[in-house]
């Protein structure tokens, strides 16, 4: 099983639940969850986490769908934000 971690600027749990529902309908083979806990820094340093697990994950499809829903998204990179 693979796991991919994305950053996103989905601002709250209510909007996250709406996005999660669409992602789960679009990718039923994946396990998807959202962690709110953003800092006040601007995106991408201030972000929430979208975790996706499954046998095969296409990050570009996840990012594209989240972006098409009006939010920013990307793969979590190892970097230090200030």
mmCIF file as gemmi writes it, N, C-alpha and C atoms, coordinates in Angstrom:
data_model
loop_
_atom_site.group_PDB
_atom_site.id
_atom_site.type_symbol
_atom_site.label_atom_id
_atom_site.label_alt_id
_atom_site.label_comp_id
_atom_site.label_asym_id
_atom_site.label_entity_id
_atom_site.label_seq_id
_atom_site.pdbx_PDB_ins_code
_atom_site.Cartn_x
_atom_site.Cartn_y
_atom_site.Cartn_z
_atom_site.occupancy
_atom_site.B_iso_or_equiv
_atom_site.pdbx_formal_charge
_atom_site.auth_seq_id
_atom_site.auth_asym_id
_atom_site.pdbx_PDB_model_num
ATOM 1 N N . UNK Axp A 1 ? 0.844 -1.183 0 1 0 ? 1 A 1
ATOM 2 C CA . UNK Axp A 1 ? 0 0 0 1 0 ? 1 A 1
ATOM 3 C C . UNK Axp A 1 ? 0.884 1.239 0 1 0 ? 1 A 1
ATOM 4 N N . UNK Axp A 2 ? 0.524 2.202 -0.82 1 0 ? 2 A 1
ATOM 5 C CA . UNK Axp A 2 ? 1.24 3.471 -0.922 1 0 ? 2 A 1
ATOM 6 C C . UNK Axp A 2 ? 0.516 4.527 -0.096 1 0 ? 2 A 1
ATOM 7 N N . UNK Axp A 3 ? 1.261 5.525 0.335 1 0 ? 3 A 1
ATOM 8 C CA . UNK Axp A 3 ? 0.672 6.688 1.004 1 0 ? 3 A 1
ATOM 9 C C . UNK Axp A 3 ? 1.304 7.93 0.403 1 0 ? 3 A 1
ATOM 10 N N . UNK Axp A 4 ? 0.471 8.904 0.115 1 0 ? 4 A 1
ATOM 11 C CA . UNK Axp A 4 ? 0.951 10.193 -0.383 1 0 ? 4 A 1
ATOM 12 C C . UNK Axp A 4 ? 0.349 11.267 0.51 1 0 ? 4 A 1
ATOM 13 N N . UNK Axp A 5 ? 1.16 12.263 0.835 1 0 ? 5 A 1
ATOM 14 C CA . UNK Axp A 5 ? 0.711 13.358 1.692 1 0 ? 5 A 1
ATOM 15 C C . UNK Axp A 5 ? 0.732 14.641 0.871 1 0 ? 5 A 1
ATOM 16 N N . UNK Axp A 6 ? -0.407 15.323 0.886 1 0 ? 6 A 1
ATOM 17 C CA . UNK Axp A 6 ? -0.571 16.566 0.138 1 0 ? 6 A 1
ATOM 18 C C . UNK Axp A 6 ? -0.79 17.717 1.105 1 0 ? 6 A 1
ATOM 19 N N . UNK Axp A 7 ? -0.378 18.908 0.68 1 0 ? 7 A 1
ATOM 20 C CA . UNK Axp A 7 ? -0.738 20.122 1.4 1 0 ? 7 A 1
ATOM 21 C C . UNK Axp A 7 ? -1.888 20.768 0.632 1 0 ? 7 A 1
ATOM 22 N N . UNK Axp A 8 ? -2.732 21.463 1.348 1 0 ? 8 A 1
ATOM 23 C CA . UNK Axp A 8 ? -3.847 22.144 0.713 1 0 ? 8 A 1
ATOM 24 C C . UNK Axp A 8 ? -4.255 23.358 1.544 1 0 ? 8 A 1
ATOM 25 N N . UNK Axp A 9 ? -4.926 24.273 0.896 1 0 ? 9 A 1
ATOM 26 C CA . UNK Axp A 9 ? -5.414 25.454 1.611 1 0 ? 9 A 1
ATOM 27 C C . UNK Axp A 9 ? -6.912 25.363 1.9 1 0 ? 9 A 1
ATOM 28 N N . UNK Axp A 10 ? -7.458 24.156 1.928 1 0 ? 10 A 1
ATOM 29 C CA . UNK Axp A 10 ? -8.86 23.99 2.325 1 0 ? 10 A 1
ATOM 30 C C . UNK Axp A 10 ? -8.971 24.553 3.737 1 0 ? 10 A 1
ATOM 31 N N . UNK Axp A 11 ? -9.81 25.573 3.96 1 0 ? 11 A 1
ATOM 32 C CA . UNK Axp A 11 ? -9.729 26.34 5.202 1 0 ? 11 A 1
ATOM 33 C C . UNK Axp A 11 ? -10.358 25.73 6.443 1 0 ? 11 A 1
ATOM 34 N N . UNK Axp A 12 ? -11.34 24.85 6.28 1 0 ? 12 A 1
ATOM 35 C CA . UNK Axp A 12 ? -12.022 24.367 7.475 1 0 ? 12 A 1
ATOM 36 C C . UNK Axp A 12 ? -12.599 22.972 7.254 1 0 ? 12 A 1
ATOM 37 N N . UNK Axp A 13 ? -13.063 22.38 8.337 1 0 ? 13 A 1
ATOM 38 C CA . UNK Axp A 13 ? -13.559 21.003 8.303 1 0 ? 13 A 1
ATOM 39 C C . UNK Axp A 13 ? -14.819 20.861 7.442 1 0 ? 13 A 1
ATOM 40 N N . UNK Axp A 14 ? -15.659 21.866 7.414 1 0 ? 14 A 1
ATOM 41 C CA . UNK Axp A 14 ? -16.894 21.798 6.623 1 0 ? 14 A 1
ATOM 42 C C . UNK Axp A 14 ? -16.571 21.684 5.138 1 0 ? 14 A 1
ATOM 43 N N . UNK Axp A 15 ? -15.675 22.532 4.648 1 0 ? 15 A 1
ATOM 44 C CA . UNK Axp A 15 ? -15.289 22.46 3.241 1 0 ? 15 A 1
ATOM 45 C C . UNK Axp A 15 ? -14.473 21.201 2.968 1 0 ? 15 A 1
ATOM 46 N N . UNK Axp A 16 ? -13.667 20.781 3.939 1 0 ? 16 A 1
ATOM 47 C CA . UNK Axp A 16 ? -12.885 19.559 3.785 1 0 ? 16 A 1
ATOM 48 C C . UNK Axp A 16 ? -13.795 18.355 3.599 1 0 ? 16 A 1
ATOM 49 N N . UNK Axp A 17 ? -14.882 18.28 4.359 1 0 ? 17 A 1
ATOM 50 C CA . UNK Axp A 17 ? -15.813 17.152 4.233 1 0 ? 17 A 1
ATOM 51 C C . UNK Axp A 17 ? -16.431 17.104 2.845 1 0 ? 17 A 1
ATOM 52 N N . UNK Axp A 18 ? -16.727 18.259 2.298 1 0 ? 18 A 1
ATOM 53 C CA . UNK Axp A 18 ? -17.283 18.335 0.95 1 0 ? 18 A 1
ATOM 54 C C . UNK Axp A 18 ? -16.255 17.836 -0.085 1 0 ? 18 A 1
ATOM 55 N N . UNK Axp A 19 ? -15.021 18.274 0.058 1 0 ? 19 A 1
ATOM 56 C CA . UNK Axp A 19 ? -13.952 17.841 -0.849 1 0 ? 19 A 1
ATOM 57 C C . UNK Axp A 19 ? -13.688 16.343 -0.679 1 0 ? 19 A 1
ATOM 58 N N . UNK Axp A 20 ? -13.645 15.879 0.565 1 0 ? 20 A 1
ATOM 59 C CA . UNK Axp A 20 ? -13.421 14.45 0.829 1 0 ? 20 A 1
ATOM 60 C C . UNK Axp A 20 ? -14.483 13.59 0.157 1 0 ? 20 A 1
ATOM 61 N N . UNK Axp A 21 ? -15.724 14.024 0.219 1 0 ? 21 A 1
ATOM 62 C CA . UNK Axp A 21 ? -16.821 13.263 -0.398 1 0 ? 21 A 1
ATOM 63 C C . UNK Axp A 21 ? -16.59 13.126 -1.905 1 0 ? 21 A 1
ATOM 64 N N . UNK Axp A 22 ? -16.209 14.207 -2.549 1 0 ? 22 A 1
ATOM 65 C CA . UNK Axp A 22 ? -15.961 14.18 -3.993 1 0 ? 22 A 1
ATOM 66 C C . UNK Axp A 22 ? -14.756 13.307 -4.314 1 0 ? 22 A 1
ATOM 67 N N . UNK Axp A 23 ? -13.685 13.435 -3.522 1 0 ? 23 A 1
ATOM 68 C CA . UNK Axp A 23 ? -12.499 12.599 -3.742 1 0 ? 23 A 1
ATOM 69 C C . UNK Axp A 23 ? -12.823 11.117 -3.566 1 0 ? 23 A 1
ATOM 70 N N . UNK Axp A 24 ? -13.583 10.788 -2.514 1 0 ? 24 A 1
ATOM 71 C CA . UNK Axp A 24 ? -13.937 9.395 -2.258 1 0 ? 24 A 1
ATOM 72 C C . UNK Axp A 24 ? -14.827 8.83 -3.36 1 0 ? 24 A 1
ATOM 73 N N . UNK Axp A 25 ? -15.71 9.642 -3.922 1 0 ? 25 A 1
ATOM 74 C CA . UNK Axp A 25 ? -16.541 9.189 -5.038 1 0 ? 25 A 1
ATOM 75 C C . UNK Axp A 25 ? -15.713 9.009 -6.304 1 0 ? 25 A 1
ATOM 76 N N . UNK Axp A 26 ? -14.716 9.874 -6.495 1 0 ? 26 A 1
ATOM 77 C CA . UNK Axp A 26 ? -13.876 9.814 -7.693 1 0 ? 26 A 1
ATOM 78 C C . UNK Axp A 26 ? -12.83 8.715 -7.616 1 0 ? 26 A 1
ATOM 79 N N . UNK Axp A 27 ? -12.373 8.414 -6.405 1 0 ? 27 A 1
ATOM 80 C CA . UNK Axp A 27 ? -11.311 7.424 -6.201 1 0 ? 27 A 1
ATOM 81 C C . UNK Axp A 27 ? -11.731 6.449 -5.097 1 0 ? 27 A 1
ATOM 82 N N . UNK Axp A 28 ? -12.725 5.591 -5.349 1 0 ? 28 A 1
ATOM 83 C CA . UNK Axp A 28 ? -13.257 4.724 -4.293 1 0 ? 28 A 1
ATOM 84 C C . UNK Axp A 28 ? -12.262 3.701 -3.748 1 0 ? 28 A 1
ATOM 85 N N . UNK Axp A 29 ? -11.201 3.433 -4.478 1 0 ? 29 A 1
ATOM 86 C CA . UNK Axp A 29 ? -10.206 2.457 -4.027 1 0 ? 29 A 1
ATOM 87 C C . UNK Axp A 29 ? -9.203 3.054 -3.031 1 0 ? 29 A 1
ATOM 88 N N . UNK Axp A 30 ? -9.267 4.364 -2.822 1 0 ? 30 A 1
ATOM 89 C CA . UNK Axp A 30 ? -8.312 5.046 -1.953 1 0 ? 30 A 1
ATOM 90 C C . UNK Axp A 30 ? -8.921 5.346 -0.585 1 0 ? 30 A 1
ATOM 91 N N . UNK Axp A 31 ? -8.055 5.395 0.406 1 0 ? 31 A 1
ATOM 92 C CA . UNK Axp A 31 ? -8.426 5.828 1.751 1 0 ? 31 A 1
ATOM 93 C C . UNK Axp A 31 ? -7.923 7.262 1.882 1 0 ? 31 A 1
ATOM 94 N N . UNK Axp A 32 ? -8.827 8.184 2.172 1 0 ? 32 A 1
ATOM 95 C CA . UNK Axp A 32 ? -8.482 9.605 2.159 1 0 ? 32 A 1
ATOM 96 C C . UNK Axp A 32 ? -8.922 10.237 3.468 1 0 ? 32 A 1
ATOM 97 N N . UNK Axp A 33 ? -8.027 11.044 4.067 1 0 ? 33 A 1
ATOM 98 C CA . UNK Axp A 33 ? -8.421 11.797 5.258 1 0 ? 33 A 1
ATOM 99 C C . UNK Axp A 33 ? -7.768 13.169 5.254 1 0 ? 33 A 1
ATOM 100 N N . UNK Axp A 34 ? -8.305 14.034 6.073 1 0 ? 34 A 1
ATOM 101 C CA . UNK Axp A 34 ? -7.918 15.442 6.121 1 0 ? 34 A 1
ATOM 102 C C . UNK Axp A 34 ? -7.56 15.805 7.55 1 0 ? 34 A 1
ATOM 103 N N . UNK Axp A 35 ? -6.447 16.507 7.719 1 0 ? 35 A 1
ATOM 104 C CA . UNK Axp A 35 ? -6.037 17.013 9.032 1 0 ? 35 A 1
ATOM 105 C C . UNK Axp A 35 ? -5.985 18.528 8.981 1 0 ? 35 A 1
ATOM 106 N N . UNK Axp A 36 ? -6.845 19.165 9.753 1 0 ? 36 A 1
ATOM 107 C CA . UNK Axp A 36 ? -6.787 20.611 9.881 1 0 ? 36 A 1
ATOM 108 C C . UNK Axp A 36 ? -5.783 20.938 10.982 1 0 ? 36 A 1
ATOM 109 N N . UNK Axp A 37 ? -5.094 22.006 10.839 1 0 ? 37 A 1
ATOM 110 C CA . UNK Axp A 37 ? -4.123 22.398 11.85 1 0 ? 37 A 1
ATOM 111 C C . UNK Axp A 37 ? -3.129 23.378 11.266 1 0 ? 37 A 1
ATOM 112 N N . UNK Axp A 38 ? -3.62 24.161 10.361 1 0 ? 38 A 1
ATOM 113 C CA . UNK Axp A 38 ? -2.749 25.082 9.642 1 0 ? 38 A 1
ATOM 114 C C . UNK Axp A 38 ? -2.203 26.169 10.545 1 0 ? 38 A 1
ATOM 115 N N . UNK Axp A 39 ? -1.056 26.633 10.176 1 0 ? 39 A 1
ATOM 116 C CA . UNK Axp A 39 ? -0.514 27.825 10.823 1 0 ? 39 A 1
ATOM 117 C C . UNK Axp A 39 ? -1.118 29.033 10.119 1 0 ? 39 A 1
ATOM 118 N N . UNK Axp A 40 ? -0.806 30.192 10.595 1 0 ? 40 A 1
ATOM 119 C CA . UNK Axp A 40 ? -1.33 31.41 9.983 1 0 ? 40 A 1
ATOM 120 C C . UNK Axp A 40 ? -0.487 31.878 8.798 1 0 ? 40 A 1
ATOM 121 N N . UNK Axp A 41 ? 0.59 31.169 8.499 1 0 ? 41 A 1
ATOM 122 C CA . UNK Axp A 41 ? 1.447 31.544 7.373 1 0 ? 41 A 1
ATOM 123 C C . UNK Axp A 41 ? 0.698 31.328 6.063 1 0 ? 41 A 1
ATOM 124 N N . UNK Axp A 42 ? 1.065 32.086 5.022 1 0 ? 42 A 1
ATOM 125 C CA . UNK Axp A 42 ? 0.411 31.887 3.728 1 0 ? 42 A 1
ATOM 126 C C . UNK Axp A 42 ? 0.787 30.532 3.114 1 0 ? 42 A 1
ATOM 127 N N . UNK Axp A 43 ? -0.1 30.013 2.266 1 0 ? 43 A 1
ATOM 128 C CA . UNK Axp A 43 ? 0.15 28.762 1.546 1 0 ? 43 A 1
ATOM 129 C C . UNK Axp A 43 ? 1.428 28.92 0.739 1 0 ? 43 A 1
ATOM 130 N N . UNK Axp A 44 ? 2.333 27.987 0.665 1 0 ? 44 A 1
ATOM 131 C CA . UNK Axp A 44 ? 2.231 26.616 1.121 1 0 ? 44 A 1
ATOM 132 C C . UNK Axp A 44 ? 2.75 26.373 2.534 1 0 ? 44 A 1
ATOM 133 N N . UNK Axp A 45 ? 3.335 27.365 3.183 1 0 ? 45 A 1
ATOM 134 C CA . UNK Axp A 45 ? 3.849 27.121 4.537 1 0 ? 45 A 1
ATOM 135 C C . UNK Axp A 45 ? 2.715 26.958 5.542 1 0 ? 45 A 1
ATOM 136 N N . UNK Axp A 46 ? 1.658 27.704 5.402 1 0 ? 46 A 1
ATOM 137 C CA . UNK Axp A 46 ? 0.457 27.511 6.213 1 0 ? 46 A 1
ATOM 138 C C . UNK Axp A 46 ? -0.483 26.622 5.433 1 0 ? 46 A 1
ATOM 139 N N . UNK Axp A 47 ? -0.729 25.442 5.926 1 0 ? 47 A 1
ATOM 140 C CA . UNK Axp A 47 ? -1.517 24.502 5.138 1 0 ? 47 A 1
ATOM 141 C C . UNK Axp A 47 ? -2.181 23.46 6.024 1 0 ? 47 A 1
ATOM 142 N N . UNK Axp A 48 ? -3.085 22.737 5.418 1 0 ? 48 A 1
ATOM 143 C CA . UNK Axp A 48 ? -3.694 21.574 6.029 1 0 ? 48 A 1
ATOM 144 C C . UNK Axp A 48 ? -3.216 20.353 5.249 1 0 ? 48 A 1
ATOM 145 N N . UNK Axp A 49 ? -3.383 19.195 5.827 1 0 ? 49 A 1
ATOM 146 C CA . UNK Axp A 49 ? -2.846 17.97 5.25 1 0 ? 49 A 1
ATOM 147 C C . UNK Axp A 49 ? -3.976 17.094 4.716 1 0 ? 49 A 1
ATOM 148 N N . UNK Axp A 50 ? -3.775 16.59 3.522 1 0 ? 50 A 1
ATOM 149 C CA . UNK Axp A 50 ? -4.661 15.619 2.905 1 0 ? 50 A 1
ATOM 150 C C . UNK Axp A 50 ? -3.836 14.35 2.699 1 0 ? 50 A 1
ATOM 151 N N . UNK Axp A 51 ? -4.22 13.262 3.379 1 0 ? 51 A 1
ATOM 152 C CA . UNK Axp A 51 ? -3.493 11.995 3.261 1 0 ? 51 A 1
ATOM 153 C C . UNK Axp A 51 ? -4.29 11.041 2.394 1 0 ? 51 A 1
ATOM 154 N N . UNK Axp A 52 ? -3.579 10.383 1.486 1 0 ? 52 A 1
ATOM 155 C CA . UNK Axp A 52 ? -4.215 9.449 0.571 1 0 ? 52 A 1
ATOM 156 C C . UNK Axp A 52 ? -3.436 8.14 0.613 1 0 ? 52 A 1
ATOM 157 N N . UNK Axp A 53 ? -4.153 7.039 0.794 1 0 ? 53 A 1
ATOM 158 C CA . UNK Axp A 53 ? -3.527 5.729 0.807 1 0 ? 53 A 1
ATOM 159 C C . UNK Axp A 53 ? -4.256 4.785 -0.121 1 0 ? 53 A 1
ATOM 160 N N . UNK Axp A 54 ? -3.513 3.861 -0.721 1 0 ? 54 A 1
ATOM 161 C CA . UNK Axp A 54 ? -4.128 2.881 -1.607 1 0 ? 54 A 1
ATOM 162 C C . UNK Axp A 54 ? -3.09 2.123 -2.391 1 0 ? 54 A 1
ATOM 163 N N . UNK Axp A 55 ? -3.545 1.165 -3.185 1 0 ? 55 A 1
ATOM 164 C CA . UNK Axp A 55 ? -2.608 0.341 -3.95 1 0 ? 55 A 1
ATOM 165 C C . UNK Axp A 55 ? -1.858 1.138 -5.012 1 0 ? 55 A 1
ATOM 166 N N . UNK Axp A 56 ? -2.541 2.068 -5.663 1 0 ? 56 A 1
ATOM 167 C CA . UNK Axp A 56 ? -1.924 2.923 -6.686 1 0 ? 56 A 1
ATOM 168 C C . UNK Axp A 56 ? -2.506 4.319 -6.524 1 0 ? 56 A 1
ATOM 169 N N . UNK Axp A 57 ? -1.628 5.305 -6.413 1 0 ? 57 A 1
ATOM 170 C CA . UNK Axp A 57 ? -2.059 6.701 -6.251 1 0 ? 57 A 1
ATOM 171 C C . UNK Axp A 57 ? -1.476 7.51 -7.401 1 0 ? 57 A 1
ATOM 172 N N . UNK Axp A 58 ? -2.33 8.269 -8.071 1 0 ? 58 A 1
ATOM 173 C CA . UNK Axp A 58 ? -1.867 9.179 -9.112 1 0 ? 58 A 1
ATOM 174 C C . UNK Axp A 58 ? -1.965 10.599 -8.544 1 0 ? 58 A 1
ATOM 175 N N . UNK Axp A 59 ? -0.856 11.135 -8.029 1 0 ? 59 A 1
ATOM 176 C CA . UNK Axp A 59 ? -0.899 12.453 -7.38 1 0 ? 59 A 1
ATOM 177 C C . UNK Axp A 59 ? -1.438 13.557 -8.281 1 0 ? 59 A 1
ATOM 178 N N . UNK Axp A 60 ? -1.125 13.491 -9.562 1 0 ? 60 A 1
ATOM 179 C CA . UNK Axp A 60 ? -1.586 14.536 -10.476 1 0 ? 60 A 1
ATOM 180 C C . UNK Axp A 60 ? -3.103 14.583 -10.535 1 0 ? 60 A 1
ATOM 181 N N . UNK Axp A 61 ? -3.761 13.418 -10.489 1 0 ? 61 A 1
ATOM 182 C CA . UNK Axp A 61 ? -5.226 13.388 -10.52 1 0 ? 61 A 1
ATOM 183 C C . UNK Axp A 61 ? -5.827 13.976 -9.248 1 0 ? 61 A 1
ATOM 184 N N . UNK Axp A 62 ? -5.212 13.68 -8.098 1 0 ? 62 A 1
ATOM 185 C CA . UNK Axp A 62 ? -5.694 14.23 -6.82 1 0 ? 62 A 1
ATOM 186 C C . UNK Axp A 62 ? -5.54 15.749 -6.824 1 0 ? 62 A 1
ATOM 187 N N . UNK Axp A 63 ? -4.358 16.213 -7.184 1 0 ? 63 A 1
ATOM 188 C CA . UNK Axp A 63 ? -4.078 17.66 -7.217 1 0 ? 63 A 1
ATOM 189 C C . UNK Axp A 63 ? -5.028 18.369 -8.181 1 0 ? 63 A 1
ATOM 190 N N . UNK Axp A 64 ? -5.207 17.804 -9.356 1 0 ? 64 A 1
ATOM 191 C CA . UNK Axp A 64 ? -6.079 18.41 -10.362 1 0 ? 64 A 1
ATOM 192 C C . UNK Axp A 64 ? -7.508 18.537 -9.856 1 0 ? 64 A 1
ATOM 193 N N . UNK Axp A 65 ? -8.033 17.488 -9.229 1 0 ? 65 A 1
ATOM 194 C CA . UNK Axp A 65 ? -9.403 17.54 -8.723 1 0 ? 65 A 1
ATOM 195 C C . UNK Axp A 65 ? -9.551 18.574 -7.612 1 0 ? 65 A 1
ATOM 196 N N . UNK Axp A 66 ? -8.61 18.591 -6.677 1 0 ? 66 A 1
ATOM 197 C CA . UNK Axp A 66 ? -8.673 19.581 -5.593 1 0 ? 66 A 1
ATOM 198 C C . UNK Axp A 66 ? -8.578 20.996 -6.168 1 0 ? 66 A 1
ATOM 199 N N . UNK Axp A 67 ? -7.673 21.201 -7.11 1 0 ? 67 A 1
ATOM 200 C CA . UNK Axp A 67 ? -7.525 22.521 -7.723 1 0 ? 67 A 1
ATOM 201 C C . UNK Axp A 67 ? -8.787 22.923 -8.493 1 0 ? 67 A 1
ATOM 202 N N . UNK Axp A 68 ? -9.408 21.955 -9.188 1 0 ? 68 A 1
ATOM 203 C CA . UNK Axp A 68 ? -10.644 22.245 -9.924 1 0 ? 68 A 1
ATOM 204 C C . UNK Axp A 68 ? -11.798 22.61 -8.992 1 0 ? 68 A 1
ATOM 205 N N . UNK Axp A 69 ? -11.714 22.192 -7.739 1 0 ? 69 A 1
ATOM 206 C CA . UNK Axp A 69 ? -12.722 22.549 -6.738 1 0 ? 69 A 1
ATOM 207 C C . UNK Axp A 69 ? -12.46 23.928 -6.127 1 0 ? 69 A 1
ATOM 208 N N . UNK Axp A 70 ? -11.392 24.596 -6.578 1 0 ? 70 A 1
ATOM 209 C CA . UNK Axp A 70 ? -11.121 25.968 -6.15 1 0 ? 70 A 1
ATOM 210 C C . UNK Axp A 70 ? -10.099 26.118 -5.042 1 0 ? 70 A 1
ATOM 211 N N . UNK Axp A 71 ? -9.381 25.047 -4.721 1 0 ? 71 A 1
ATOM 212 C CA . UNK Axp A 71 ? -8.37 25.101 -3.663 1 0 ? 71 A 1
ATOM 213 C C . UNK Axp A 71 ? -6.997 24.822 -4.244 1 0 ? 71 A 1
ATOM 214 N N . UNK Axp A 72 ? -5.965 25.23 -3.526 1 0 ? 72 A 1
ATOM 215 C CA . UNK Axp A 72 ? -4.603 24.918 -3.916 1 0 ? 72 A 1
ATOM 216 C C . UNK Axp A 72 ? -4.201 23.592 -3.279 1 0 ? 72 A 1
ATOM 217 N N . UNK Axp A 73 ? -3.361 22.862 -3.977 1 0 ? 73 A 1
ATOM 218 C CA . UNK Axp A 73 ? -2.915 21.571 -3.475 1 0 ? 73 A 1
ATOM 219 C C . UNK Axp A 73 ? -1.578 21.234 -4.104 1 0 ? 73 A 1
ATOM 220 N N . UNK Axp A 74 ? -0.795 20.442 -3.389 1 0 ? 74 A 1
ATOM 221 C CA . UNK Axp A 74 ? 0.491 19.974 -3.898 1 0 ? 74 A 1
ATOM 222 C C . UNK Axp A 74 ? 1.021 18.888 -2.991 1 0 ? 74 A 1
ATOM 223 N N . UNK Axp A 75 ? 2.023 18.205 -3.463 1 0 ? 75 A 1
ATOM 224 C CA . UNK Axp A 75 ? 2.651 17.165 -2.656 1 0 ? 75 A 1
ATOM 225 C C . UNK Axp A 75 ? 3.461 17.829 -1.562 1 0 ? 75 A 1
ATOM 226 N N . UNK Axp A 76 ? 3.358 17.303 -0.353 1 0 ? 76 A 1
ATOM 227 C CA . UNK Axp A 76 ? 4.131 17.822 0.776 1 0 ? 76 A 1
ATOM 228 C C . UNK Axp A 76 ? 5.604 17.538 0.528 1 0 ? 76 A 1
ATOM 229 N N . UNK Axp A 77 ? 6.393 18.6 0.514 1 0 ? 77 A 1
ATOM 230 C CA . UNK Axp A 77 ? 7.837 18.477 0.305 1 0 ? 77 A 1
ATOM 231 C C . UNK Axp A 77 ? 8.558 18.646 1.623 1 0 ? 77 A 1
ATOM 232 N N . UNK Axp A 78 ? 9.738 18.073 1.7 1 0 ? 78 A 1
ATOM 233 C CA . UNK Axp A 78 ? 10.588 18.271 2.867 1 0 ? 78 A 1
ATOM 234 C C . UNK Axp A 78 ? 11.274 19.617 2.735 1 0 ? 78 A 1
ATOM 235 N N . UNK Axp A 79 ? 10.774 20.607 3.48 1 0 ? 79 A 1
ATOM 236 C CA . UNK Axp A 79 ? 11.398 21.921 3.471 1 0 ? 79 A 1
ATOM 237 C C . UNK Axp A 79 ? 11.039 22.643 4.753 1 0 ? 79 A 1
ATOM 238 N N . UNK Axp A 80 ? 11.792 23.629 5.07 1 0 ? 80 A 1
ATOM 239 C CA . UNK Axp A 80 ? 11.564 24.411 6.274 1 0 ? 80 A 1
ATOM 240 C C . UNK Axp A 80 ? 10.93 25.737 5.862 1 0 ? 80 A 1
ATOM 241 N N . UNK Axp A 81 ? 9.773 26.031 6.42 1 0 ? 81 A 1
ATOM 242 C CA . UNK Axp A 81 ? 9.101 27.304 6.162 1 0 ? 81 A 1
ATOM 243 C C . UNK Axp A 81 ? 9.403 28.276 7.296 1 0 ? 81 A 1
ATOM 244 N N . UNK Axp A 82 ? 9.425 29.536 6.953 1 0 ? 82 A 1
ATOM 245 C CA . UNK Axp A 82 ? 9.681 30.564 7.961 1 0 ? 82 A 1
ATOM 246 C C . UNK Axp A 82 ? 8.536 31.527 8.029 1 0 ? 82 A 1
